[in-house]
Amino acid sequence: MQNPMSQVNQAVRRGGWKAALGALAILATTAGTALAEPGASGPEVIPAVVPTHPYGLTYAEWLAKWWQWSLSFPVSADPENATASFSANQFGPVWFMPAPLGGGTVTRTGSVPEGVALFLPILTFEADNTGCPTYSDLTAAQLTAEAEGGWSAVAETSCTIDGVAVPGLENPTNSDFVVITPPFAYKLASHDNVVANYPGFEEETCIPDGTTVYPTVAEGACVMIAPLSVGKHTIHIVAAVPAYSVSYDVTFDLTVTPAPRFP
């Protein structure tokens, strides 16, 4: 989408805003990176500033991977509209949490296995050149400028985990947790792709299944949080863009299931 703000009220993936539900993440740090102590000032959160590379990637690189995951589903089997489980297309030590579409006040429930890392974009949007009937031809630099300009309208981002606030999200226009990705490519599903088939985004129906889109740039407020103990936990996120009548108040009831034990 040429203008990431033009579909802001759709609250869908491309060219629009989207809240991403909170998550947990195993801490992995480079040498010398300072982390919060458990139970001290709040949840254990990996600092977003470079040179932090949780699981070998920067926050910005993880955000690009999150979008690639998010845009890979068909609408008929998408964890973000509850037609697939949270475990769909999740591999390796880091999982991504599905975001409910549409904004508003939402409660989601789900489970994750013990010890997996989960990545949290609280609010994120992306900009690319797809469009119907024709694509635009903006450069990666121009898409980056659009993303940066759009983010200036965000007024609020916050996250609490089991009632404890994640510090550093109070000012979304000047937060270390707000990152913008390098240019990346995403590939749509081979059938019922989310861009062409998500209700309310009819102007994108010409985008073929299986399309690979490049360049794409995304911006978002993101946090990685240490894994929680086995059992029940509550994550609550709030995000607001008053200028575009966009708001999210999402409660995530999470169950962390124990890993198999072998003698």
VOKOL-154812 format. One line per 10 residues: number of its first residue (from 0); for each residue x, y, z of N, C-alpha, C. Coordinates in pm, whole numbers, plus 32768, in hexadecimal, padded with zeros to 4 digits. Layout:
<sites>
NUM> X/Y/Z/X/Y/Z/X/Y/Z; ...
</sites>
This chain:
<sites>
0> 8055/7F89/8000/8000/8000/8000/8058/807B/8000; 8038/80DA/7FA9/808C/8150/7F9C/808F/81A3/801C; 801F/81AF/805F/8018/8202/80D6/7FEC/81AE/814C; 8044/8194/81AE/8020/813D/821C/7FB1/8175/8273; 7F92/81F5/8268/7F27/822E/82B8/7EA0/8228/8273; 7E9C/820A/81F3/7E1F/8216/81A9/7DB9/81AE/81D0; 7DE6/813D/8207/7D89/80D5/8231/7D8A/80C2/82C7; 7DAC/812D/8310/7DC1/811F/839E/7D46/80E9/83E6; 7CCF/810F/83BB/7C57/80E2/83FF/7C32/8052/83DE; 7C74/8017/837C/7C5C/7F8B/835E/7C9C/7F33/83C8
10> 7D08/7F63/8404/7D51/7F16/8469/7D78/7E8D/8434; 7D9C/7E87/83B7/7DCB/7E0A/837E/7E5D/7E18/835D; 7E97/7DB0/8320/7F27/7DA7/8318/7F62/7E12/82BE; 7F4D/7E08/823D/7F96/7E5B/81E1/7F62/7EE9/81E0; 7FBB/7F45/81EF/7F96/7FD0/81E5/7F40/7FFE/8258; 7F27/7FAC/82B9/7ED2/7FD2/8328/7F17/7FB8/83AB; 7ECE/7FD0/8417/7F05/7FBE/849D/7ED7/7F3A/84D4; 7F25/7F03/852B/7F02/7E83/8563/7F42/7E73/85EB; 7EF4/7E52/864F/7F2E/7E34/86D1/7F5E/7DA5/86D1; 7FCA/7D8E/8713/7FFD/7D06/871E/7FFC/7CE0/87B1
20> 7FC6/7C6C/87CE/7FB6/7C47/8859/803A/7C2B/889C; 8039/7C43/891A/80AC/7C33/896E/80E2/7BA7/896F; 815D/7B9C/8998/819D/7B1C/8992/820F/7B17/89F3; 8249/7AA2/89F9/82B7/7A88/8A52/832E/7A64/89FE; 83A5/7A7B/8A30/8419/7A56/89E2/8489/7A2B/8A3C; 84C9/79BC/8A1A/8541/7992/8A60/85AC/79FB/8A4B; 85F4/7A1B/8AB1/865C/7A80/8AA7/86DA/7A44/8A6B; 870B/7A85/8A03/878C/7A60/89CB/87D4/7AE1/89AF; 884D/7AF3/89E0/8890/7B72/89D5/891E/7B63/89A4; 894E/7BD0/896D/89DC/7BD6/894E/8A28/7BF7/89CD
30> 8AA8/7BE2/89CC/8AF9/7BFC/8A42/8AEC/7C8D/8A6C; 8AD9/7CA1/8AEF/8AD8/7D28/8B25/8A50/7D6B/8B21; 89E7/7D29/8AEE/8963/7D66/8AEA/8921/7D59/8B72; 88F2/7DC8/8BA9/88B4/7DC6/8C2D/8820/7DAB/8C20; 87EB/7D52/8C75/875E/7D2F/8C75/8723/7D4B/8CFE; 86A0/7D60/8D01/865C/7D72/8D80/865E/7CF0/8DCF; 8669/7CFC/8E53/8666/7C87/8EA7/85D5/7C5A/8EB8; 85BA/7BD6/8EB8/8531/7BA7/8ECB/84F7/7BDB/8F4D; 847C/7C0E/8F43/8436/7C3B/8FBA/8469/7CBD/8FF4; 84C7/7CFF/8FB3/84FE/7D7C/8FE8/84A7/7DEF/8FBB
40> 84CD/7E32/8F4E/8481/7EA6/8F20/8411/7E81/8EC1; 8404/7E03/8EA1/839B/7DD8/8E45/83C4/7D59/8DFE; 837C/7D35/8D93/839D/7CBC/8D49/8428/7CC6/8D0B; 8469/7C55/8CFC/84EA/7C52/8CB9/84D6/7C73/8C26; 8510/7CE1/8BFC/8500/7D0F/8B72/8589/7D22/8B33; 859A/7CEE/8ABB/8617/7D02/8A74/861C/7D91/8A3F; 8685/7DDA/8A5C/8690/7E62/8A25/868B/7E5F/898D; 864C/7EC4/8954/863C/7EC9/88C3/86B1/7F0D/887D; 8703/7F54/88C7/876E/7FA0/8887/87DB/7F41/8853; 8812/7F63/87E0/8882/7F1A/87A9/88F7/7F2B/880A
50> 8948/7EC2/882B/8959/7E48/87DD/890A/7DD0/880D; 8899/7DE3/884F/884A/7D72/887C/881C/7D1F/8804; 8836/7C9E/8808/880D/7C43/879D/87CD/7BC7/87DA; 8753/7BD2/880D/8714/7B5A/8845/8704/7AEE/87DA; 873A/7A7A/87F9/8738/7A0A/879A/8773/7A2F/8713; 87D8/7A85/8716/8827/7AA2/86A0/87F3/7B0F/8646; 8781/7B4E/8668/8748/7BB6/8614/872A/7C32/8667; 8728/7CA5/8627/86FD/7D1F/866A/8665/7D21/8674; 8631/7D7C/86C5/859F/7D8D/86CC/8564/7DA8/8641; 85A5/7DFF/85F4/8572/7E22/8570/856C/7DA8/8515
60> 85D1/7D54/851D/85D2/7CDB/84CA/8566/7C78/84F6; 854E/7C6F/8579/84E1/7C1A/85A8/845A/7C50/857A; 844B/7CD4/8578/83CC/7D0C/8549/83B3/7CE8/84B7; 841B/7CEC/8464/840A/7CC4/83D8/83DF/7C32/83CF; 841B/7BDC/8421/83F4/7B4F/841F/8365/7B3B/8451; 833E/7B8D/84B3/82B4/7B84/84E3/8251/7BA3/8473; 826D/7C0C/8425/8215/7C2E/83B6/8214/7BC0/834B; 8287/7B85/8330/828A/7B17/82CF/8232/7AA4/82FD; 8236/7A87/837F/81E0/7A20/83B9/814D/7A49/83B0; 812F/7AC3/83D6/80A5/7AF3/83DA/8063/7AF1/8351
70> 80AE/7B15/82EB/8076/7B1F/8264/8079/7A9C/8215; 80AB/7A33/8252/80BB/79B4/820A/803E/795C/820B; 7FD9/7981/825B/7F67/7928/826E/7EF6/7941/8209; 7EAA/78D9/81E9/7E28/78EE/81A7/7DC2/7915/8210; 7D5E/7962/81EB/7CFB/798D/824D/7CAE/7918/8287; 7CAB/78A7/823E/7C62/7832/826E/7CAF/77E2/82D5; 7D2C/7804/82ED/7D7D/77BD/8350/7DE4/781E/8389; 7DB1/7880/83D3/7E04/78EE/8405/7DF2/78FB/849B; 7E5D/78ED/84EA/7E4D/78FC/857B/7E1E/7987/85A3; 7E2B/79E8/854B/7E04/7A6F/856D/7D6E/7A8A/855D
80> 7D26/7A2E/851F/7C94/7A38/8520/7C56/79BB/855E; 7CA8/7971/85AC/7C7D/78FC/85F8/7C52/7887/85A1; 7C83/7881/8525/7C69/780C/84D0/7CDF/77AC/84D0; 7D45/77C7/851E/7DB6/776D/8531/7DEB/7781/85BE; 7E34/771F/85F0/7E69/7729/8678/7EE1/7786/867E; 7F04/77AF/86F7/7F77/7807/8709/7FF8/77C7/86DA; 7FFB/7743/86D2/8076/76FD/86AD/808E/76F9/8617; 8031/772E/85C7/803D/7725/8536/80BC/7769/8504; 8109/771F/84B6/8184/7752/8478/81E7/778A/84DE; 81E9/7752/8554/8247/777C/85BB/82B8/7715/85C2
90> 8334/7744/85B7/83A7/76ED/85B8/8417/772C/860A; 8471/76D9/863D/84E7/770A/867F/84CC/7741/870A; 852D/7786/8742/8522/77B4/87CD/84CD/7831/87DF; 84A5/7874/8773/8455/78EF/877E/83D0/78D9/8738; 8364/78F3/8780/82DE/78F0/8746/82A7/797E/873D; 8249/7993/86DE/8204/7A12/86D0/8175/7A02/8700; 8144/7A66/8748/80BA/7A5F/8776/805C/7A9D/8710; 7FEB/7A5B/86F5/7F8B/7A92/8694/7F41/7B0A/86CC; 7F26/7B69/8676/7EE1/7BE3/869E/7E4F/7BDE/8671; 7DF1/7BFF/86C8/7D66/7C07/869C/7D54/7C7D/863E
100> 7D0B/7C69/85D3/7CF7/7CD3/8571/7C7E/7D29/8595; 7C85/7DA6/8575/7C11/7DFB/857F/7C11/7E5F/85F0; 7C6E/7E54/864E/7C74/7EB5/86B9/7C06/7EA2/8720; 7BF0/7F07/8772/7B8B/7F01/87D9/7BBB/7EB6/8854; 7B5C/7E91/88AA/7B79/7E46/8923/7B68/7DB2/8908; 7BD2/7D67/891B/7BD4/7CDA/88F4/7C17/7C88/8962; 7BE6/7C0F/8978/7C29/7BAD/89CD/7C48/7B32/8979; 7CC5/7B07/897D/7CF0/7A90/8934/7D2B/7A2B/8995; 7D17/79AB/8978/7D50/7942/89CA/7DA3/78E7/8972; 7E0B/78AE/89AB/7E5E/7852/895F/7EC8/7815/89B8
110> 7F14/77B9/8981/7F7D/7778/89CD/7FFD/7772/897D; 806B/7770/89C5/80EF/7762/898A/813C/76FE/89DF; 819A/76B6/89A3/81E7/7657/89F2/824D/769D/8A4A; 826E/765C/8AB5/82D3/768F/8B11/8358/76A6/8AC9; 8396/7718/8AE4/841D/772F/8AB4/842B/776B/8A2B; 83BD/777D/89E0/83CC/77BD/895D/83CD/7854/8970; 8414/7897/8918/8417/7928/8919/83A8/795C/88BF; 8367/79C6/88E8/82FC/7A01/8899/8316/7A95/8886; 82FA/7AC5/8810/8318/7B50/87EC/8298/7BA2/87EC; 829E/7C19/8825/8229/7C6F/8837/8237/7CF4/87EC
120> 81F2/7D07/877B/81DC/7D90/874A/8158/7DC2/8783; 815C/7E2A/87D5/80E3/7E5D/8813/808B/7EA3/87AC; 80C8/7EF4/8758/8083/7F35/86E9/80E5/7F3D/8676; 80B8/7F17/85FE/8113/7F19/858C/80C5/7F2D/850B; 8108/7F69/84A8/80CE/7F73/8422/813E/7F63/83BE; 8117/7F45/8342/817B/7F36/82D9/8151/7F81/825D; 81B4/7FA3/820B/819D/7FEB/818E/81E4/7FA3/811E; 819D/7F90/80AF/81DA/7F54/8038/8198/7F8F/7FBD; 81B9/7F5B/7F48/8189/7F94/7ECA/8110/7F4E/7E8F; 80DA/7EE9/7ED2/8067/7EA5/7E99/7FF0/7F03/7E90
130> 7F9F/7EED/7E2C/7F27/7F3E/7E19/7EDA/7F0D/7DA1; 7E5B/7F2E/7D9D/7E06/7F06/7D2D/7DC8/7F83/7CF0; 7DC6/7F8E/7C6E/7DEC/7F27/7C0C/7E80/7F20/7BEC; 7ED0/7F81/7C1C/7F5F/7F7F/7BFF/7FAF/7F97/7C7E; 8028/7F67/7C7F/8083/7F7F/7CEE/80C0/800B/7CDF; 80ED/8040/7D50/813E/80BA/7D4C/81D0/8090/7D3D; 8229/80F1/7D36/82B7/80D2/7D1F/8310/811D/7D81; 82E3/812B/7DFE/8334/8170/7E62/83B1/811F/7E82; 841D/8164/7E9B/8498/8122/7EC2/8491/80FA/7F55; 84EF/80A7/7F7E/84F5/807F/800A/8506/80FA/8064
140> 8556/8159/8038/856A/81D3/8086/84E9/8223/8094; 8499/8229/8029/841B/8271/802E/83B6/822A/8089; 83B4/81A6/8083/835B/815B/80DB/8384/816E/816D; 8406/8172/8185/8437/8189/820D/840B/8212/823F; 8414/8277/81EA/83EA/82FE/8210/8355/8302/8230; 8304/82BA/81E3/8275/82B5/81FE/8259/8273/8284; 829F/8205/829F/828C/81BF/831D/82B1/8219/8393; 8320/825E/8388/834C/82B6/83F4/82EA/8329/8408; 82B6/8360/839C/8256/83CB/83A8/81D3/839C/83E5; 81A6/8326/83BE/812A/82F1/83F5/8132/82D6/8489
150> 81A5/82A7/84B7/81B0/8283/8544/81A3/82FD/859F; 81BD/8372/856C/81B5/83EB/85BF/8128/8403/85F4; 80C4/83C2/85B9/803A/83D4/85E7/8016/837B/865D; 806A/831A/867F/804C/82BE/86ED/8056/8308/8771; 7FED/82FB/87C3/7FE7/8345/8840/8000/82EF/88BA; 7FE9/826B/88B0/7FF3/8219/8929/8018/818A/8905; 8075/8152/8951/8093/80C3/894F/80B5/8099/89DD; 8082/8026/8A07/80A5/7FF4/8A8B/808F/7F5D/8A8F; 80D2/7F1F/8AEF/80C5/7E8F/8B01/80DA/7E6D/8B93; 8082/7E1C/8BCB/8096/7DE7/8C51/8093/7D4F/8C4B
160> 80E4/7D12/8C9F/80EB/7C80/8CA8/80D1/7C5A/8D38; 8063/7C11/8D4E/8038/7BEE/8DD5/8033/7C69/8E2D; 8002/7CD5/8DF6/7FED/7D51/8E40/8065/7DAA/8E4E; 80D8/7D81/8E18/8153/7DD0/8E23/816F/7E12/8D9D; 817E/7E96/8D9D/8192/7EE0/8D21/821F/7ECD/8CEB; 8228/7EC5/8C67/82AA/7EC5/8C24/82D5/7F57/8C16; 8342/7F7F/8C56/836B/800C/8C4E/83A7/802E/8BC6; 839F/80AE/8BA2/83DE/80DE/8B28/8383/80EC/8AB1; 8300/80D1/8AC4/82A1/80DB/8A56/8249/8157/8A60; 8262/81A9/8AC5/8207/8218/8AE2/8200/827F/8A71
170> 826E/8293/8A2B/8271/82F6/89BE/828F/82AE/893B; 8228/8289/88EF/823E/8238/8877/8289/827F/8807; 8295/8303/880E/82E0/834A/87A7/8372/835C/87CC; 8396/8331/8845/8421/833E/8872/8442/82CD/88D3; 8437/8253/88A1/844D/81DD/88F4/84B3/8182/88B2; 850C/8149/8901/856C/80EA/88CB/8528/806E/8892; 84AC/8055/88BE/8465/7FDE/8890/841F/7FF1/880A; 8420/806A/87D6/83E7/8084/8752/8455/8074/86EA; 8440/8019/868D/84A6/7FFA/8629/8469/7FFD/859E; 84BF/8013/853C/8495/800D/84B0/84ED/7FA8/8469
180> 84B0/7F54/8418/84F9/7EE5/83DD/854F/7F12/8368; 85B4/7EC2/8347/85F2/7ED1/82C4/858F/7EA0/825C; 85A1/7EC0/81DD/8547/7E8C/8175/8547/7DF3/8176; 84D0/7DBA/8169/84C5/7D28/8167/845B/7CFD/8103; 8459/7C7D/80E3/83F4/7C44/808A/8396/7BEC/80DB; 8318/7BE5/80B0/82BC/7B83/80E9/8277/7B39/8078; 824B/7ABF/8096/8206/7A6D/8032/817C/7A4A/8066; 8117/7A62/8011/808D/7A44/8036/806F/79B0/8026; 8006/7984/8069/7FDE/78F7/8063/7FB8/78CF/7FD6; 7FC1/784E/7FBB/7FA2/781A/7F35/7F0D/7813/7F19
190> 7EBB/782C/7F7E/7E29/7833/7F69/7DEE/788C/7FD5; 7D83/78D2/7FB3/7D3A/7927/8013/7D98/7986/805F; 7DF4/79C5/8018/7E56/7A18/805E/7E12/7A8A/80A9; 7E4F/7AB2/8118/7E0F/7B11/8172/7E00/7B9C/8136; 7E59/7BC2/80DC/7E51/7C47/80A1/7DD7/7C53/8045; 7DBF/7BED/7FF4/7D52/7BF4/7F92/7CCC/7BC8/7FCB; 7CCC/7B82/803C/7C51/7B43/806B/7C20/7B70/80F4; 7C6B/7BC5/8137/7C3C/7BF2/81B9/7BC7/7C51/81A6; 7B54/7C39/81EA/7AE0/7C8F/81DA/7AFF/7D20/81FB; 7ACC/7D7B/81AA/7AE0/7E08/81C0/7B58/7E41/8179
200> 7BA0/7DEE/812F/7C15/7E1F/80E7/7C04/7E00/8052; 7B8E/7E1D/8020/7B68/7DF2/7F9A/7BC2/7E2B/7F2C; 7BFF/7E9E/7F44/7C4F/7EDB/7EDA/7CCE/7E8C/7EBE; 7CED/7E28/7F11/7D65/7DD7/7EFC/7D46/7D4E/7EC1; 7CCE/7D39/7E8F/7CA6/7CB5/7E5F/7CF2/7C89/7DE2; 7D38/7CE3/7DA1/7D81/7CBD/7D28/7E09/7C7E/7D47; 7E34/7C7F/7DC5/7EB8/7C49/7DE6/7EB3/7BB1/7DDF; 7F00/7B73/7D85/7EF5/7AE1/7D72/7F2B/7A91/7DE8; 7EF2/7A1A/7DFB/7F29/79BD/7E5C/7FBA/799D/7E38; 800C/7987/7E9E/8097/7963/7E88/80F2/79D5/7E62
210> 80C1/7A50/7E60/8112/7AC3/7E3A/8181/7ADD/7EA0; 81F6/7AFE/7E6F/8263/7B2C/7EC4/8271/7BC3/7EB1; 8270/7C0B/7F20/8271/7C9E/7F1D/82F5/7CD1/7F55; 8335/7D2B/7F0A/83B1/7D6D/7F34/83BD/7DF1/7EE8; 83E9/7E5C/7F2A/840E/7E67/7FB7/8397/7E82/8011; 83A6/7E5C/808E/8344/7E79/80F6/838F/7EB1/816E; 8352/7F11/81B2/838E/7F4B/822A/8322/7F4F/8296; 8345/7F2C/8310/82E5/7F2E/837E/831F/7F79/83F4; 82C7/7FB4/8442/82EE/7FF6/84BE/8293/7FC6/852D; 82C6/7FC1/85A7/8272/7F97/8615/82B5/7FA4/869B
220> 8263/7FA1/8703/8293/7F9C/878D/8298/7F09/87B5; 830E/7ED8/87D4/8323/7E49/87E9/836C/7E30/886C; 834C/7DBF/88AA/838E/7D98/8926/83A5/7D02/8926; 8417/7CD9/895A/842F/7C4C/8978/843A/7C3C/8A0F; 83F3/7BD9/8A42/83E7/7BC7/8AD2/840E/7B38/8AF5; 8450/7B27/8B66/847D/7AA4/8B91/8408/7A43/8B9F; 8421/79C2/8B8D/83B4/795F/8B95/8376/795C/8C20; 82F5/794E/8C22/82AE/7941/8CA1/82AE/78B0/8CCE; 828E/789D/8D4B/8287/7817/8D83/820F/77CC/8D4C; 8212/7749/8D58/81A1/76F7/8D2F/8125/7721/8D7E
230> 80B6/772F/8D36/803A/7756/8D77/7FF5/77C8/8D2E; 7F9C/780B/8D74/7F4B/7876/8D3A/7F8D/78FE/8D4D; 7F85/7950/8CE4/7FBA/79D8/8CE9/7F60/7A34/8C98; 7F66/7AB4/8CBA/7F15/7B17/8C74/7F70/7B84/8C3C; 7F5E/7BA1/8BBD/7FA7/7C0D/8B7A/7F3F/7C71/8B47; 7F58/7CF0/8B5F/7EF8/7D58/8B37/7F42/7DC2/8AE8; 7F12/7DE0/8A70/7F50/7E4A/8A21/7EE9/7EB4/89FD; 7F19/7F2E/89F4/7EC5/7F9F/89CC/7F13/7FEF/8964; 7ED0/8018/88FB/7F0D/806E/8895/7EA2/80CB/885E; 7ECC/8144/883A/7E6A/81A6/880A/7EAA/8203/87A3
240> 7E5B/821D/8739/7E7F/8281/86D4/7E03/82D9/86C3; 7DED/8339/871D/7D71/8386/871D/7D57/83CF/8699; 7DBF/83FD/8658/7DAD/8447/85DC/7D69/83F4/8571; 7D71/8370/857D/7D33/8317/851A/7CCC/82BC/8558; 7C9E/82E0/85D0/7C34/8296/8615/7C56/8202/8623; 7CD3/81E6/8643/7D00/815D/8656/7D23/8149/86E9; 7CED/80DF/8725/7D10/80BF/87AF/7D05/8029/87C6; 7D5A/7FF8/881C/7D5A/7F6C/8842/7D63/7F61/88D9; 7D15/7F05/8910/7D1F/7EE2/899E/7D0F/7E4B/89A2; 7D80/7E06/89A7/7D80/7D76/8992/7DB4/7D2E/8A0E
250> 7D67/7CCF/8A3D/7D91/7C78/8AAA/7DAD/7BEE/8A72; 7E21/7BBC/8A92/7E4A/7B39/8A62/7E57/7ADA/8AD7; 7DFF/7A77/8ADF/7E05/7A11/8B47/7E57/799C/8B13; 7ECE/7990/8B48/7F2F/7931/8B13/7F44/78BD/8B74; 7F4C/7846/8B3D/7F71/77D0/8B8A/7FF7/779E/8B57; 8058/7797/8BAF/80D9/775E/8B8D/80D6/76CB/8BB7; 80E3/7673/8B56/80D8/75E4/8B70/8161/75A7/8B89; 8169/7544/8BE2/81EC/750A/8C02/8226/74BC/8B8F; 82AA/74C3/8B83/82EF/7474/8B1E/82ED/73E2/8B47; 82F2/7384/8AE7/82F5/72F6/8B0A/836E/72D5/8B61
260> 8359/7280/8BC0/83C4/7251/8C17/83E0/71BF/8BF9; 845E/719E/8BE9/8485/7115/8BCA/84E1/70E0/8C36; 84D5/705F/8C59/852C/7026/8CBF/85BC/7021/8C8F
</sites>
